[in-house]
């Protein structure tokens, strides 16, 4: 995410000046990470996951992969499990699979990817290639990317679920302009997950989709929880509110992510990063205090007023 990469260090520096607890003294304990249940099974997932869009789309050189290896190592050490990818994301699936194998963490992660093509046979070929790239015989979650030919692919995925090739199935989208169609699909299809965009800058999902997901007992993955870095641009040069510690936030990233994961319908947010310091910052959002409804509205009003 370009805006995140360019300016986040400044945001962290400003936030630390306002924090009550020095950054160096904050210790992340994986056992204490906030987890939320997959409604249809009760399986619990850590509330912060890891996206791979753009960030994991790199070549085979050690200089390109070393930072991502550090990110994945720290992600697992901090208690993270959910890693989301897609064949749309270039080399991201293969890089994720390679690094997970190198670090021997395949059994510690929850792999989610997508099918992004039209036609039954093309979908099967693409999904099988995703299995190969991610080095797995069973996918934790396979999603239909942006609803592309969703009826065809869901038919395949239901059969694969019965055969044990995939544990959960779902659909995704990333923009509010698709919410009407997404709502129709959620209402009509038998799904386990939905992935959609939601952040302090993009709150449309609160109106219909998040309540619908709760009604249908769907787990919810959140893409764009930092609005592709645009939230950082909004708060550039501005300190955290003096009451940020009351909602467990020492940085703007934690502030933004805690707002997202504290929504009762949200299961896991999946911010993407290629920098281990940003990963550590993101993961801290899943520890400590969880804002209640009143605190969430206070957070939203504060950012809206900037």
Secondary structure, 3 states (H helix, E strand, C coil): CHHHHHHHHHHHHHHHHHCCCCHHHCCCCHHHCCEEECCCCCCEEECECEECCCCCCCCCCHHHHHHHHHHHHHHHHCCCCEEECCHHHCCHHHHHHHHHHHHCCHHHCEEEEEECCCCHHHHHHHHHHHHHHHCCCCEEEEEEHHHCCHHHHHHHHHHHHHHCCEEEEEEECCCHHHHHHHHHHHHHCCCCEEEEECECCECHHHCCHHHHHHHCCCEEEEECCCHHHHHHHHCCCCCCCCCHHHHCCCCHHHHHHHHHHCCCCCCEECCECCCHHHHHHHHHCCCCCCCCHHHHHHHHHHHHCC
